Amino acid sequence: MGGDCLGDPAYLAMSTPPITAPSTARLWEASRLMYEAGVGSVIVVDASGRVAGILTARDVLRLLATGVAARNPPLSDVMSLNVVTASPEEPLSAIADRMREAGVRHVPIVDAEGRPVGIVSQTDLLRHLVECLRERRDGPRGPRTT
């Protein structure tokens, strides 16, 4: 993981595969995907598989509280459109800065065509930093065994 934990590229911290849904999927379907995968967001993709938006657990709570969820709308009607994305090679420090500036907790990691290949959440960042700092303190560990 290298000496500078926040200088590491996104691909070392991202969760894969990303959980995605088409913009035509309904809110309940996307909510079920998040629940079953144990994640806090679904990346909404267009017909060509590019990032079109994102739906987060916070969005679902807002939609429940306002009664919109009862209509089970398509994701295209309720997704956040201004999605902060990053490349797999982008340093985690830059991603963390953009997360803070934009007030977001999830950043889809996309390939050159804008298709999601992973996601970095605040939890992923924290996990990576803890593992990286532990490695710096204790030395590299071998492969994990179960």
C-alpha positions in Angstrom: 0.0 0.0 0.0 2.9 2.3 -0.1 4.3 4.9 2.2 1.7 7.7 1.7 -1.7 6.1 2.3 -3.7 9.0 0.8 -1.4 9.1 -2.2 -2.5 5.6 -3.1 -4.7 5.2 -6.2 -8.4 4.7 -6.0 -8.2 1.1 -7.3 -6.5 0.0 -4.1 -9.5 1.2 -2.0 -12.5 0.8 -4.2 -15.2 -1.8 -3.7 -15.9 -4.0 -6.7 -18.0 -4.9 -8.5 -20.0 -1.8 -8.2 -23.8 -2.2 -7.6 -25.5 -0.7 -10.6 -29.1 -0.4 -11.9 -30.6 1.0 -15.1 -32.3 4.3 -14.9 -35.6 2.6 -15.7 -35.4 0.4 -12.6 -37.8 1.3 -9.8 -36.9 2.7 -6.4 -37.9 -0.5 -4.5 -35.8 -2.7 -6.8 -32.7 -0.4 -6.2 -33.4 -0.3 -2.5 -33.5 -4.1 -2.4 -30.2 -4.2 -4.3 -28.6 -2.0 -1.7 -30.0 -4.0 1.1 -29.0 -7.4 -0.3 -25.4 -6.2 -1.2 -25.0 -4.4 2.2 -24.0 -1.1 0.5 -25.1 2.5 0.8 -25.6 3.4 -2.9 -26.5 2.1 -6.3 -24.9 3.6 -9.4 -27.5 4.4 -12.0 -26.4 3.7 -15.5 -27.7 4.6 -18.9 -28.4 2.2 -21.8 -24.7 2.2 -22.7 -23.6 1.4 -19.2 -22.3 4.9 -18.4 -22.9 6.6 -15.1 -26.2 8.6 -15.3 -26.8 9.2 -11.6 -26.6 7.7 -8.2 -29.1 6.7 -5.5 -28.0 6.5 -1.9 -29.5 5.2 1.3 -29.9 8.8 2.4 -31.9 9.5 -0.8 -34.2 6.5 0.0 -34.8 7.8 3.6 -35.7 11.2 2.2 -38.0 9.7 -0.4 -39.7 7.6 2.4 -40.1 10.6 4.7 -41.7 12.7 1.9 -44.0 10.0 0.7 -42.4 9.8 -2.8 -41.3 6.2 -2.2 -44.9 5.0 -2.0 -45.2 5.7 -5.8 -42.1 3.5 -6.5 -40.9 5.9 -9.1 -38.2 5.0 -11.7 -34.7 5.9 -10.7 -34.5 8.5 -13.5 -37.0 10.5 -11.5 -35.3 10.4 -8.1 -31.5 9.8 -8.7 -28.9 12.5 -8.0 -27.6 13.8 -11.3 -24.5 15.6 -10.4 -22.3 12.6 -9.7 -18.7 13.1 -8.6 -16.6 10.4 -10.4 -12.9 9.5 -10.4 -10.5 7.3 -12.4 -9.0 4.2 -10.9 -5.5 5.9 -10.9 -6.7 9.1 -9.1 -5.1 9.5 -5.7 -7.3 8.9 -2.7 -6.4 12.4 -1.3 -8.0 14.1 -4.4 -11.1 11.9 -4.1 -11.4 12.6 -0.3 -11.1 16.4 -1.1 -13.8 16.2 -3.7 -16.1 14.2 -1.5 -15.8 16.8 1.3 -16.2 19.8 -1.1 -19.3 18.2 -2.8 -20.8 16.8 0.4 -21.0 13.3 -0.9 -20.2 9.9 0.6 -19.8 7.8 -2.5 -17.7 8.3 -5.6 -18.1 5.9 -8.6 -14.8 5.0 -10.1 -15.1 5.0 -13.9 -13.1 3.8 -16.9 -12.2 6.1 -19.8 -15.7 5.7 -21.3 -17.5 6.7 -18.1 -18.6 3.1 -17.2 -18.3 2.2 -13.5 -15.6 -0.2 -12.5 -15.9 0.3 -8.7 -16.9 2.8 -6.0 -15.1 4.5 -3.2 -17.2 5.3 -0.2 -16.2 7.0 3.1 -16.1 3.5 4.6 -13.7 2.3 1.9 -11.5 5.3 2.5 -11.4 4.6 6.3 -10.8 0.9 5.8 -7.9 1.6 3.4 -6.3 4.1 5.7 -6.6 1.8 8.8 -5.1 -1.1 6.9 -2.4 1.1 5.4 -1.4 2.6 8.7 -1.4 -0.8 10.4 0.9 -2.1 7.7 3.2 0.9 8.2 3.3 0.1 11.9 3.5 -3.7 11.8 5.1 -4.3 8.4 3.6 -6.0 5.5 1.4 -9.0 6.1 1.2 -12.0 3.9 -2.0 -13.1 2.1 -5.0 -13.4 4.3 -5.9 -16.9 5.3 -9.2 -18.0 6.7 
